Amino acid sequence: MSLEVSNLVGGYSNVPVLKDVSFDVRNNELVGLIGLNGAGKSTTINHIIGLLTPFSGEISINDIQMKDSVNQYKSQIAYIPESPIVYKELTLREHIDLTIMAYGLDVDKAWQRAKQLLKMFRLDNKLDWFPDNFSKGMRQKVMIVCAFITNAQLFIIDEPFLGLDPLAVDDLLKLIEEKKAQGASVLMSTHVLDTAQRFCDRFVLLHNGQVRIEGTLEELKAAFPDAGESLNDIYLSLAKDGGAQ
């Protein structure tokens, strides 16, 4: 087991956004976190990465909680945010150096991996450029490169397909499959349901800060037999019924 979220209650103020949320992401698995805007996806992610403190409940990664060791907990996570976060004063090369330092990676091995990824995402000629001046899609690629040079056990990817060109989307999906094969766990929040259906092993559908349903596509279809055959059909059916807001 990699990520385990148990009875999570939390949010940004005294009023909880998340109400008793429980789910897991296992090793070698990609889980899609889906739900309409305001369902609690970003709040859930912010709790997992440690930006928010739960009101109650527990979050553990490989049986380690934040209260046990902040560094040990966070060093297991690689996070790719929906809105890329880059440092205005740093070149692309310096972003990679900073990631290597932060995760305590072997410099030579990490740079060998970084060069492969930079070539894959067509950034290899931009090492001395400042990502702050890049387009959103290119800044997303910087985030992907920095995340995938790490040895993280849990990859958290928030809305990765918005802004990426089709070739970059394909490359990212290959990287996710590669990390899964190596034993990592991946939690991906997305509205691109046809891609999620093709690549995710299971789904967690959030509704008003609660887990509406969790399971494989077959389990979702069995639970809602009249909703349709595809993930998109099921999602739209529940949304129209007020079940996935």
C-alpha positions in Angstrom: 0.0 0.0 0.0 1.4 3.4 -0.9 -1.2 6.2 -0.1 -3.9 5.7 2.4 -6.5 8.4 3.3 -8.7 7.5 6.2 -11.7 9.4 7.5 -10.3 12.7 6.3 -12.1 15.8 7.5 -10.6 19.1 6.4 -10.6 22.4 4.5 -9.5 26.0 4.6 -11.5 27.4 7.6 -13.6 26.1 10.4 -16.2 24.7 8.0 -15.0 21.4 6.5 -14.8 21.0 2.8 -14.0 17.3 3.1 -16.3 15.1 5.1 -15.0 11.7 6.1 -13.0 11.0 2.9 -11.4 7.6 2.7 -9.6 6.0 -0.3 -6.2 4.5 -1.2 -3.7 4.3 -4.0 -1.8 1.1 -4.2 1.7 0.3 -5.7 1.7 -0.1 -9.5 -1.6 1.8 -9.8 -2.9 4.9 -11.4 -6.1 6.2 -9.7 -8.2 9.0 -11.2 -9.6 11.6 -8.8 -12.7 13.0 -10.5 -15.6 15.3 -9.7 -17.1 18.6 -10.7 -15.5 21.9 -9.8 -15.9 22.4 -6.0 -16.1 18.7 -5.3 -13.0 18.8 -3.1 -10.3 17.4 -5.4 -7.8 20.3 -4.9 -8.5 20.3 -1.2 -7.8 16.6 -1.0 -4.5 17.0 -2.9 -3.5 20.0 -0.7 -4.0 17.8 2.4 -2.0 14.9 1.0 1.0 17.1 0.0 0.9 18.8 3.4 -0.3 22.3 2.6 -3.3 21.8 4.8 -3.6 20.1 8.1 -6.6 17.7 8.6 -9.2 18.6 11.2 -9.4 14.8 11.8 -8.5 11.6 10.1 -5.2 10.3 8.9 -3.1 10.3 5.7 -0.1 7.9 5.4 2.3 7.1 2.6 3.9 3.6 3.1 2.7 3.8 6.7 4.5 7.1 7.4 2.4 10.1 8.5 3.4 13.8 8.6 3.5 13.6 12.4 6.1 10.8 12.2 8.5 12.6 10.0 7.7 15.6 7.8 10.9 15.0 5.7 10.4 11.3 5.3 6.7 11.8 4.4 7.3 14.6 1.9 10.3 13.0 0.2 8.1 10.2 -1.0 5.9 12.6 -3.0 6.4 14.2 -6.4 3.8 16.8 -7.2 2.8 18.3 -10.6 0.4 21.2 -9.9 -2.3 22.3 -12.3 -0.8 25.8 -12.5 3.0 25.4 -12.9 5.1 26.9 -10.2 8.5 28.2 -11.4 11.1 30.5 -9.8 11.5 33.8 -11.7 15.2 34.1 -10.9 16.2 30.5 -11.9 17.1 29.0 -15.2 15.8 25.6 -16.3 19.2 24.1 -15.4 18.9 25.7 -11.9 15.4 24.3 -11.4 16.7 20.8 -12.1 19.7 21.4 -9.7 17.3 22.6 -7.0 15.2 19.5 -7.4 18.2 17.2 -7.2 19.4 19.0 -4.0 15.9 19.0 -2.4 15.5 15.2 -2.9 19.1 14.3 -2.2 19.5 12.6 -5.5 22.7 11.3 -7.0 23.8 14.2 -9.2 25.2 12.3 -12.2 22.3 9.8 -12.3 19.7 12.5 -11.9 21.2 14.6 -14.7 21.4 11.6 -17.0 17.7 11.0 -16.4 17.0 14.8 -16.8 18.7 14.9 -20.2 16.5 12.1 -21.4 13.4 13.8 -20.2 14.5 17.2 -21.6 15.0 15.7 -25.0 11.6 13.9 -24.8 9.8 17.2 -24.0 11.9 19.2 -26.5 13.5 21.4 -23.8 17.1 20.2 -24.2 18.2 23.4 -25.9 16.6 25.6 -23.3 18.7 24.8 -20.2 19.9 28.4 -19.8 16.5 29.9 -20.4 14.2 31.2 -17.7 11.0 29.1 -17.4 9.2 32.1 -16.0 9.1 33.3 -19.6 7.9 30.0 -21.1 4.3 29.3 -22.2 2.1 27.5 -19.8 2.5 24.2 -21.7 6.3 24.5 -21.5 6.2 25.4 -17.8 4.1 22.3 -17.3 6.8 20.3 -19.0 9.4 21.8 -16.6 7.2 20.5 -13.7 7.0 17.0 -15.3 10.8 16.8 -15.9 11.5 17.9 -12.3 9.0 15.4 -10.9 10.1 12.4 -13.0 13.8 12.7 -12.2 12.9 11.9 -8.5 12.6 8.5 -6.9 9.2 9.4 -5.5 6.9 6.6 -4.4 3.8 8.6 -4.9 3.2 10.9 -7.9 0.3 13.4 -7.5 -0.6 15.0 -10.9 -3.3 17.7 -10.9 -5.1 18.3 -14.3 -2.0 17.5 -16.4 -3.7 17.6 -19.8 -4.8 21.2 -19.9 -2.3 23.1 -21.9 -0.1 20.2 -23.0 0.2 19.4 -26.7 -0.9 15.9 -27.8 2.7 14.7 -28.1 3.5 15.8 -24.6 0.3 14.2 -23.3 1.4 10.9 -24.9 4.9 11.3 -23.4 3.5 11.9 -20.0 1.2 8.9 -20.1 4.2 6.7 -21.1 6.2 8.1 -18.1 3.3 7.3 -15.8 3.2 3.7 -17.1 6.9 3.4 -16.7 6.8 4.6 -13.0 3.8 2.3 -12.3 5.8 -0.6 -13.7 8.6 0.3 -11.3 6.2 0.1 -8.3 5.2 3.7 -7.8 1.7 4.9 -7.1 0.0 7.7 -9.1 -3.0 9.9 -8.1 -4.3 12.0 -11.0 -7.0 14.6 -10.9 -8.5 15.2 -14.3 -11.6 16.3 -16.2 -10.4 14.5 -19.4 -12.5 11.4 -18.8 -11.9 9.5 -22.0 -8.1 9.5 -21.3 -8.7 8.7 -17.7 -10.9 5.7 -18.7 -8.1 4.4 -20.9 -5.3 4.7 -18.5 -6.6 4.7 -14.9 -6.8 1.4 -13.0 -9.5 2.8 -10.6 -11.4 6.0 -9.9 -12.4 8.0 -6.9 -15.5 10.1 -7.6 -15.9 13.0 -5.2 -19.3 14.6 -4.5 -19.6 17.6 -2.2 -16.5 16.7 -0.2 -17.4 13.0 0.1 -16.4 9.9 -1.8 -19.5 9.1 -3.9 -18.0 5.9 -5.2 -14.6 4.3 -5.6 -13.6 1.4 -7.9 -12.8 0.2 -11.4 -14.8 1.1 -14.4 -16.6 -2.3 -14.2 -17.5 -1.6 -10.6 -18.8 1.8 -11.4 -20.9 0.4 -14.3 -22.3 -2.3 -12.0 -23.2 0.3 -9.3 -24.9 2.5 -11.8 -26.3 0.1 -14.5 -28.5 2.7 -16.1 -25.9 5.4 -16.4 -24.1 4.2 -19.5 -21.0 2.3 -20.6 -18.3 4.9 -20.5 -16.8 6.8 -17.6 -18.1 10.0 -19.2 -21.6 8.6 -19.3 -21.5 7.6 -15.7 -20.0 10.9 -14.6 -22.6 13.0 -16.5 -25.5 10.9 -15.3 -24.4 11.3 -11.7 -23.7 15.0 -12.2 -27.1 15.7 -13.7 -28.7 13.8 -10.8 -26.7 16.0 -8.4 -24.6 13.1 -7.4 -21.2 14.5 -8.5 -21.2 18.1 -7.6 
